[in-house]
Amino acid sequence: MSLNMNEMPKIGFGLMRLPENDGVIDIAKVCDMVDAYLDAGFNYFDTAYVYHGGNSEKAVKEAIVKRHPRDSFTVASKLPCWCIQSLEDRDKIFNEQLDRCGVDYFDFYLLHSIEDGNNIDSYEKYDCFNWGIAKKAEGKIRHFGFSYHGSPELLVKILDAHPEVEFVQIQLNYADWEDPLIQSGALYNILVERNIPIIVMEPCKGGRLANHDDECTDILKSVRPDKSVASWAFRFVGSLPGVATILSGMTTADQMEDNLATFKAFEPLSDDEKAAIGKVVEAMSRINLIGCTACRYCVDGCPMRISIPDVINAVNSRRKFPGDMRPQFFYNGLVERDGNGKASACIECGQCEGVCPQHLPITTIMKEAVEKFEAQG
C-alpha cells in the first residue's frame, strides 16, 4: 500500500502539548478538540511513546479510539531508540503502544528522532528498519517512515540504504529554512527531489513564530491584518509542494479554532506575503535567541530535575527584553513554587545535549541563566 499524499489532511493534530490540569492531561478538553478537528474533515493524530510521559498514547485511546469509528481517523506513533536495549525491546515497546492506544495497528509508524551519532547507530544496531518492514508485512503498520533531526548528508545515506521508507518527518519552518544547524531547506529539497512525502513538525518552531515581537508582528499585520501571526507559519509550509501533513501541537481550543480556519479554506502565500516573511526572517536574525522548541526530551533524564526548556524560555525573554522583570518572576516561580532544580544545580553531565534535537549547548546556556537570574546583587 503506497502513501497517497492527496488523501492526507493538510493539518495534523500533534499530541505532544496537550492541555493539562494539575499536571494531568485534561481528557475532557482533549475530547472537545478532537471532535472539532474531526468535524472539520481532518483525521491525522500524531503521538509517541515518550510524549507526556507515555500518557499521550493513553489519551489516544480515551479521546479518540473509544469515541470514534476506527476508519474515521489515522494514528501515528514512534519507536524511541533510547528505550531499546535488546532486539526483544522493539516488540515489547510496540505492543505496549498498541495497548496504550487501544488499536490493532498503526496507520503511520516512525523511527523516532533519527540524527547523526548514537540515534542512527542504535536503529541500525537493532535492525529497526527491517523490523518496521516486517511489521508492515504483518499488517501492524500501514505506512513506515522516520522523523529526522540530522544533517543533509546523513539523510541522503539513509534514503539510499533504505528505499523502503515511505515518508519522512522533518522540522520545517521559515525561521529554520537557511539555519546552518537545522538546514530545513536542504532537507526539504532532498526529499522533494526523491518524491518522498514530507510530514512537517515544528512549523511554528515551538510557538516562537506565533509570538513575534512588535516589529515582526507589524510587518505581517500590515499585509494581512485579518490573519493571525501563527497562520503565516502554517501557510508558509502549506504552500510548499511535497508537504503531505503539517503537525500542530495544539494545547487550547483557540489554537484549534485558528488552525482550522487556516486550513478549511487554505490560501497559498502570495508574492507580497512571501516578501513579508522575508522581512520577518531578516528582523529575527538581528535577535540572538536560543532555538529551543520545548520538545522536553532533555527533561526526563536530568539528574538535577532542571526544567531546561522553561529555563531557556526565561533566558530568551531576558535577551529580548533586558529591562523586563517578568522573566525573573517566571524563573523564581519555576524553581521555588514548582520545585524544579536551579540552573546552578547543573553538573554538566551532558545527558541533555545528547538527546537535544536542536543540538543546543545546554550546559553553557545554564551558566547564562545563572548569570541572568541567580547572580543578583
N, C-alpha and C positions, 0 to 999 in steps of 0.2 A: 504494500500500500504506500504509494508515494505521497509526499506532502504537497497539497494544493494551496498555495498562498491565497488564492482568491476566495477560498472557503473559510479563511481565518478572520476573526474580528480585528479591526484595527487597534482597538484599545483592550488591553488585558488587565484583569484585576489582580494586582500583586498583593499577596497576603503576608508581607513581611512587617508592615507597620500598622497592624490592626488596632482599633480603639480598645483601650483598657479601662478598667475600673479597679482601683487599688491594686494594680499590678496584675490583674487577671483579665483575659480577653473578654470584652463585653459582647457576648454572643447575640444578645437582642439587637444591638446596634449593627453588628455584622450581618444579621439576617435581613434587616431593613436595607442595607447597602447592596447585599446580594440580590434581593428582589428587584431593586431599582435597576441594577445592572442588567439582569436577565430580561426584565420587562422592556428595556431599551433595545433588545435584539443582540446583545453581546453574550459571550459564553466561555471565555478563556480565563481559568483561575490558576495562578502560579503560587506554589508553596515550596517548602523544602524541609528536609529532616531537622535542620537546626533552627528554623525560624521560631521565634517566641519560645525558645527552649523546648521545641517539639510540639508545642500546643497549637501552632498554626495548622498542622496537618489534622489535629483533632477537631479544629474549628471547621475544616472542610466537611467532615462528617456531620457535625451538628447543624451548620448553617446552610449547607448545600445538598449533600447526599441524602440526608434523611427527609429533605423537604421538597426535592425536585426530581423529576424523572431523569434517569441516568443518561438518556440520549439528548437531554436539553443542555448539557454543559460538558466541557472538557477540563481535565485536571492535569497539571504539570507538576512534577516533583523532581528531586535531585538526590544523587548519591554523593556523600561527602567523603573524600579520600582520607581526610584526617581522622575519621572514625573507624577506618579499616585496618585491622592488624593481621588478618588472615584471609584466605580465599573464602572461607565459610562466612565471614562477616558480610560479604556482599549480599548473599541471600537473606541473612539474618536481618540486616537493616531493611532491605527491600520488603520483606514480608511484614516487618513491623510497620512500615509505611502504608502498605495496603490495608492493614488492620486499623491503623490510626484514622485513615481517610475513609474507611468503610467501603472500599471499591475492590473490584476483582482485577482491574487492570488500570494502568495509567495511559492516558491519551498521548502525553508527551513525557519523556523521561530524559534527564540530563546528568552528565557527569559534572559535578558542581565546581565552579571556580577554577578552571584549568589556568595555569600560568607557568612561567619559566621556573625551574627548580624542583622543589620537593613535590609539588602537586602533580605535575605531569609524570614525574618519575614513579610516584605511588600508583597512579592509574595504569601505567604500563606494567609495573611490577606485579600487580594483582589482575592483570589481563582484563581490565574493565570494559574495554571496547568490545572484545569478543563476547564477554559476558552479556553486555547490553544487546548485542545482536541475537544471542541465544534467547534472551528474554522476549525479544520481539517475535522470534520464531514460535515461542510458546504461546503468544497472544497476550502476554502480560504487559507488553509495551506496544503501543501503536506507532509511535514515532520517536526516534532516538537521536539525541544530539548532545551538545555540551555548552556550558556557559564559560565565558573566556575573559581573562584579565591579563593576558600576556603580551608578548611582542609580536609584531607582524611576521617576523622570521619564523618564530615557533608555530604560529598559526598555519603558515604555508606547509611546514614539515608535517604537522598533524593531519592536515587535509590530504596531503599526498599519501600519507601512510594509512589513512582511514577514509577511503572514498565512500564507505557505507554511511557516514554521518549525513543525516537528512536536513539539519538546520543548526545554526549556531546563535547563541545569545551573547550579545556584546553590549558594553556600556557605550552609549551614543547620545551625544547632545552637542549643541553649538559651541559650548564653552570648551569641550574636550576635542573638538574636531582636529585642531592642529596642535594640541598639547603634546609636548615631546615625550611625556611619560605615558599617557593614556593612548595617544595615537588613534583616536576613534576613526578619523577619516581614512587612514591607511588600512585599518581592519575592515571597514565598510567596503572599500574598493576591492580588496582581495575577495571578499565573499560575493560581491556583485559580479565580478569577472568570472567566477566559477558558477554563477547562477544558484547559489546556496541561499535559501530563505533565511532572513535575519529576524530574530526576536530582540527587541531593544529593552535594556534595563537602564535605569538612572537617566531617563530623558530630561528630568529636571535637576539632575545632579544632587540628589538627596534633599530637594527642596530649595536649594540655593537659587535656581533660576525662576522660582516662583516668588522670591522675596528679594528683589533687587533694591539697591539704594535709589534715592530720588532721581539722580541723573539718568540711570538706565531706565527706570520706570517712565520718566518723562519722554524719553526717546521713543519707546514703544507706544505709549498712550497718544503721542502727537500724531501717529499714523493711524492707529485703530483704537480710539478711546472706548469702543464697545467691547473689546476683548480683554480678558484677564491676562495678567502677566504670565501666569503658568501656561495658558493656552498657546502662547508663542512658542514655548519649548516643545510642546507636543506637535504643533503644526509644522515646525521645522523638521522634526524626524518623520512625521507622517507624509511630508511632501517628497521624501526620498524614494526612488524606485528600489525594489528589492526588500523593503521592510514589510514583514508579514504581520507582526503584532507588536504593540508598544505597551510595556508594562507600566502601571502606575500603582505605587504602594499607597493606597488611599486609607486615610485614618478617620475622616469625617464625612458626614453626609454632604456638606458643602463642596468638598473636593470631588465627590462622586458626581454631584449635580453639574459642576463646572466642566468636568471631563466628558460627561455625556452630551452636554451642549456643544462641546467642541467636535465630537466625533459622530453624532447623529446627522449632522449636516456639515461634513468636513469640507473645509476650504483650503486648498493648497496655497502656499505663500505666493504673493505677487512679487514682482521685481522690487517695488518700493518697500515691501515688508522684509525682503531679503537684505536690502541695503540697510534698513533699520537695525536688523540683527547684527550686521557687520559693525555698525557704530557701537552697539552694546558690547560686543566682544572687545572692541578697541578700548572702551571705557573700563571694562572689567580688568583688562591687562594692566591697568595702572594701579590696581588694588592688589596687594600681595596677600591673598587668602589661602588657607590650607584646604586642599581639595578633598576633605573627608565627606563621604556620602552617608555616614551614620548606619552602615550595614551591621555594625556591632559584632563582627566576627572576633574583634580583639578583646571583648569584654569577658567572656566566659572563662578564658584561660588566664586572666590576670591574677597573679597570686596576691596582689595587694588590693584587689577589689576596687580598682580605679575605673570610673565610668568614662573611659577615654574619649568617646565621641562627644559627650557633653562638655568635657574639659576643652576639647578642641573648638566646640561651638562658642564657648566663652572667650577663648583666645581670638577667634576670628572677629567676634563682636568688638573686642577691645582694639584690635587692629583697625577696624573700620571706623570706630567711634572712640578715640582715645580718652575723651573727657567724660564719657557716659559712665555712670556708676552702676547701671543695670547689669553689665557683665560680672561685676564684683558681687553684687547681691545674688545673682544666679549661682556663681561659684560657691559662695558661702553656704547657700541652701543645699547645694549638691553634696557637700562634704559634712555639713553639720546636721541638717534636717534629714537627709536621705541616707546618711550613714555610709557613703562611698569613701574610698581612700583618697587622700590628698595627692596632688601631683608630686609633692615632695617625697611621697612614700615609694615612688618608682625605684626599683632595684636594678633597672636596665638589663633584665633577663633576655629581652628581645623577642619574647613569645608573641607579643602584639605585632611587631614588624614582620614576623614570619608568616602571619595569616592575613595581613592587610592587602586587599585587592588593589588599593591605590598606591602601595609601596611608599607609604609616608614614613619619615624619620621620627617616629612617635616618641622615642626617648628624648630626643632633642626638643621636641615640642613640649614635653612635660617640664623640661627645665625652663622654657619660656613661660609656661603657666605659673611656675613657682615665682619667677621674677615679677609677673604681672599681678598675681593675686595673693601671694603669701609673703612677699618681701615688702610689706607695708611698714613704714617707719612709725 
